[in-house]
Amino acid sequence: MAWFTHTSRFTLLALALTLGTPFHVLAQSTSSSSLGSQLESSFRAPSRGLPENRQGGASRGPCFTDGRRLTALVPRAGGETAAEYPTVFWYMPKMKAQEAPAPEMEFTLRDANEQKIYSVKYPLPKYNDGSVGTSGIMSLTLASPYSLNVGQEYKWQLRVMCDSQDPSGAEAQTAEGIIKRVAEDSELERRVQQAAPEERIILYAKANRWYEMLANLIALRRIRPNDPSVTDAWNKLFAVVELNDVSIQSRSQGTRNTNN
């Protein structure tokens, strides 16, 4: 079942991970060569620029029911990708249908000069169990013709509204992330193509390709939901980028896909 009306050139994918254990249960890993340890030593979060508003503000609308906040899954100063059409990730909090007259999510992409490149809105459906949309880890993939230019930095913003008809937007949560497209590295891509899933993650970590690294780690968690070494790597990576609360808050919620 689609959870929004899809009319744009974007694909929205619900990545709520079907895990057997909560994210806050750390694996008992002691190996210095574990995936988690390698991520800790390999990935270096960028330090340029000022901290961004990765999470919705402390005040929240009445439809956000669990005290959690909309959160862009990206380092404070942003992350890099070589993808022309990258995928961004965020944490979507739970919403209550009774308190959300017209729930809606808006995605906006701006260039370094704050010029809006693209903006699209998705109404969020209400379900019989009283929930709205899908909570958990979500992703959105940019698609043609909205490609990113090499060497350019962009800001992506999410805005989730309890009532899209309220002009004040007082009951909305907003989260932002920075993405910079870098030139492709043919040697890196050759090695990635030949590597095992864990090795791909480390290769991207060493190259500081945040978006590719996170996408591959999420994919690995979906394939191996009960692997303690993967859970450990997830927790350690999120600690490195100061997103421990998202790691703790995330729970198993099922998977839903929506495509063009």
C-alpha positions as CSV (number, residue, x, y, z in Angstrom):
1,M,0.0,0.0,0.0
2,A,1.4,3.4,-1.0
3,W,1.6,5.8,1.9
4,F,1.5,9.0,-0.1
5,T,0.3,10.2,-3.4
6,H,3.3,10.0,-5.7
7,T,3.3,12.7,-8.4
8,S,7.0,13.7,-8.6
9,R,10.1,12.2,-10.1
10,F,11.2,11.1,-6.6
11,T,11.1,7.6,-5.1
12,L,10.3,7.4,-1.4
13,L,11.3,4.2,0.3
14,A,10.4,3.2,3.9
15,L,13.4,1.5,5.4
16,A,12.0,0.7,8.8
17,L,14.4,-2.1,9.6
18,T,12.9,-5.5,10.6
19,L,15.3,-6.1,13.4
20,G,15.1,-8.8,16.0
21,T,16.7,-6.6,18.7
22,P,16.4,-2.9,19.5
23,F,19.3,-0.7,18.2
24,H,20.3,0.3,21.7
25,V,21.5,-3.3,22.5
26,L,25.2,-3.1,21.8
27,A,27.0,-6.2,20.6
28,Q,29.7,-7.7,22.7
29,S,32.4,-7.4,20.2
30,T,36.1,-7.3,21.2
31,S,37.8,-7.8,17.9
32,S,39.9,-4.8,16.9
33,S,39.1,-5.7,13.3
34,S,35.4,-5.8,13.7
35,L,33.2,-3.8,11.3
36,G,32.3,-1.3,14.1
37,S,35.9,-0.8,15.1
38,Q,37.0,-0.2,11.5
39,L,34.2,2.3,11.0
40,E,35.3,4.2,14.1
41,S,38.8,4.5,12.8
42,S,38.1,5.0,9.1
43,F,35.3,7.5,8.8
44,R,36.0,11.2,9.5
45,A,33.0,13.5,9.7
46,P,33.6,16.8,7.9
47,S,34.2,19.8,10.1
48,R,33.6,22.6,7.6
49,G,30.7,25.0,8.1
50,L,28.4,25.5,11.0
51,P,26.3,22.8,12.7
52,E,23.0,22.2,10.8
53,N,19.5,21.7,12.1
54,R,19.5,17.9,11.8
55,Q,16.6,17.5,14.2
56,G,13.2,19.0,14.7
57,G,13.0,21.6,17.5
58,A,12.3,20.9,21.1
59,S,8.7,22.1,20.7
60,R,6.5,19.6,18.8
61,G,3.0,19.5,17.5
62,P,0.4,17.4,19.2
63,C,0.4,14.7,16.5
64,F,4.0,13.6,17.3
65,T,3.2,11.1,20.0
66,D,6.4,9.5,21.2
67,G,8.7,12.4,22.1
68,R,11.1,11.6,19.3
69,R,12.1,14.2,16.7
70,L,12.4,14.2,12.9
71,T,16.1,13.7,12.3
72,A,18.3,14.0,9.2
73,L,20.8,11.1,9.2
74,V,23.9,12.9,8.3
75,P,26.9,14.4,10.1
76,R,26.4,17.9,11.4
77,A,28.6,19.6,8.8
78,G,27.1,17.4,6.0
79,G,28.3,14.4,4.0
80,E,29.7,13.6,0.6
81,T,28.6,11.4,-2.3
82,A,29.7,10.7,-5.8
83,A,26.2,9.8,-6.9
84,E,24.5,12.0,-9.5
85,Y,21.1,11.0,-8.0
86,P,21.9,10.3,-4.3
87,T,19.7,8.9,-1.6
88,V,19.2,10.8,1.6
89,F,18.0,9.2,4.9
90,W,16.1,10.4,8.0
91,Y,14.3,9.2,11.1
92,M,10.5,9.8,11.0
93,P,8.8,10.0,14.4
94,K,5.4,8.4,15.1
95,M,2.3,10.5,14.5
96,K,-1.2,10.2,15.8
97,A,-4.0,10.5,13.2
98,Q,-6.5,12.0,15.7
99,E,-4.2,15.0,16.3
100,A,-3.3,15.5,12.6
101,P,-6.1,17.1,10.6
102,A,-4.1,17.2,7.4
103,P,-0.6,15.5,7.8
104,E,1.9,16.2,5.1
105,M,5.7,15.9,4.4
106,E,7.6,18.4,2.3
107,F,11.1,17.8,0.8
108,T,13.1,20.8,-0.5
109,L,16.5,20.9,-2.1
110,R,18.5,24.2,-2.2
111,D,21.9,25.1,-3.7
112,A,24.8,26.8,-1.9
113,N,23.2,30.2,-2.5
114,E,20.0,29.0,-0.8
115,Q,18.2,29.0,-4.2
116,K,15.4,26.4,-4.2
117,I,16.1,23.8,-6.8
118,Y,13.2,21.6,-6.1
119,S,10.3,21.2,-3.6
120,V,7.6,18.5,-3.4
121,K,4.9,17.7,-0.9
122,Y,3.5,14.3,0.0
123,P,0.2,14.0,2.0
124,L,0.6,11.4,4.7
125,P,-2.3,8.8,5.0
126,K,-4.1,8.0,8.2
127,Y,-4.5,4.3,9.1
128,N,-7.3,2.5,10.9
129,D,-5.0,1.9,13.9
130,G,-4.7,5.6,14.5
131,S,-1.2,6.0,13.0
132,V,0.0,8.4,10.3
133,G,2.3,7.3,7.5
134,T,5.2,5.1,8.5
135,S,7.6,5.9,11.3
136,G,11.2,4.7,11.4
137,I,14.2,5.1,9.1
138,M,13.1,6.5,5.7
139,S,14.9,7.4,2.5
140,L,14.3,9.5,-0.6
141,T,16.2,9.1,-3.9
142,L,16.7,12.0,-6.2
143,A,15.9,11.2,-9.8
144,S,16.2,12.7,-13.2
145,P,16.3,15.6,-14.1
146,Y,17.3,16.8,-10.6
147,S,20.9,15.7,-10.6
148,L,23.7,17.2,-8.4
149,N,26.8,18.9,-9.9
150,V,30.3,17.8,-9.0
151,G,32.0,20.1,-6.5
152,Q,28.7,21.7,-5.4
153,E,27.1,21.6,-1.9
154,Y,23.4,21.4,-1.4
155,K,21.0,21.6,1.5
156,W,18.1,19.2,1.7
157,Q,15.2,19.9,4.1
158,L,12.3,17.9,5.4
159,R,9.3,19.4,7.0
160,V,6.6,17.3,8.5
161,M,3.3,19.0,9.4
162,C,0.4,17.9,11.6
163,D,-1.9,20.3,9.7
164,S,-0.8,21.4,6.2
165,Q,-3.7,23.8,6.2
166,D,-2.3,25.8,9.1
167,P,-0.5,28.8,7.5
168,S,1.5,29.4,10.6
169,G,3.2,26.0,10.5
170,A,3.4,26.1,14.2
171,E,2.8,22.3,14.6
172,A,5.6,21.3,12.1
173,Q,9.0,19.6,12.6
174,T,11.9,20.5,10.3
175,A,15.2,18.8,9.8
176,E,18.1,19.6,7.5
177,G,21.1,18.0,6.0
178,I,24.0,19.0,3.8
179,I,25.2,16.9,0.8
180,K,28.2,17.6,-1.4
181,R,28.8,15.8,-4.7
182,V,32.4,14.8,-5.3
183,A,34.1,13.4,-8.4
184,E,33.8,9.7,-9.0
185,D,36.9,7.6,-8.2
186,S,37.1,4.8,-10.8
187,E,39.6,2.8,-8.7
188,L,37.4,3.0,-5.6
189,E,34.3,1.9,-7.6
190,R,36.3,-1.0,-9.1
191,R,37.2,-2.2,-5.6
192,V,33.7,-1.7,-4.3
193,Q,32.3,-3.9,-7.1
194,Q,34.6,-6.7,-6.1
195,A,34.2,-6.4,-2.4
196,A,32.0,-8.2,0.1
197,P,29.2,-6.1,1.8
198,E,31.3,-5.3,4.9
199,E,34.3,-4.4,2.8
200,R,32.2,-2.0,0.7
201,I,31.1,-0.1,3.8
202,I,34.7,0.3,5.0
203,L,35.9,1.4,1.5
204,Y,33.3,4.1,1.5
205,A,34.1,5.0,5.1
206,K,37.8,5.5,4.2
207,A,36.8,7.7,1.2
208,N,34.4,9.7,3.5
209,R,31.5,8.9,1.3
210,W,28.8,9.2,4.0
211,Y,25.7,8.6,1.8
212,E,27.1,5.5,0.1
213,M,28.4,4.1,3.3
214,L,25.1,4.6,5.2
215,A,23.1,3.1,2.3
216,N,25.3,0.0,2.3
217,L,25.1,-0.4,6.1
218,I,21.3,-0.1,6.1
219,A,21.2,-2.7,3.3
220,L,23.4,-5.0,5.4
221,R,21.2,-4.6,8.4
222,R,18.1,-5.6,6.4
223,I,19.9,-8.7,5.2
224,R,21.4,-9.6,8.5
225,P,19.0,-8.2,11.2
226,N,20.2,-10.4,14.0
227,D,24.0,-10.1,13.4
228,P,25.5,-8.5,16.5
229,S,28.6,-7.3,14.6
230,V,26.4,-5.3,12.2
231,T,24.3,-3.9,15.2
232,D,27.6,-2.9,16.9
233,A,28.8,-1.2,13.7
234,W,25.5,0.7,13.4
235,N,25.7,2.0,17.0
236,K,29.4,3.0,16.7
237,L,28.9,4.9,13.5
238,F,26.0,6.8,14.9
239,A,28.1,7.6,18.0
240,V,30.8,9.0,15.7
241,V,28.4,11.5,14.1
242,E,26.6,12.3,17.4
243,L,23.3,10.7,16.5
244,N,23.2,8.3,19.5
245,D,19.6,9.2,20.3
246,V,18.4,8.0,16.9
247,S,20.3,4.7,17.3
248,I,18.6,4.2,20.6
249,Q,15.1,5.3,19.5
250,S,14.8,3.2,16.3
251,R,12.7,0.1,16.6
252,S,11.5,-2.7,14.4
253,Q,8.5,-1.6,12.4
254,G,8.2,-3.6,9.2
255,T,9.0,-2.5,5.7
256,R,7.0,-0.6,3.1
257,N,8.1,0.4,-0.4
258,T,6.6,2.9,-2.8
259,N,7.9,3.3,-6.3
260,N,7.2,5.4,-9.4
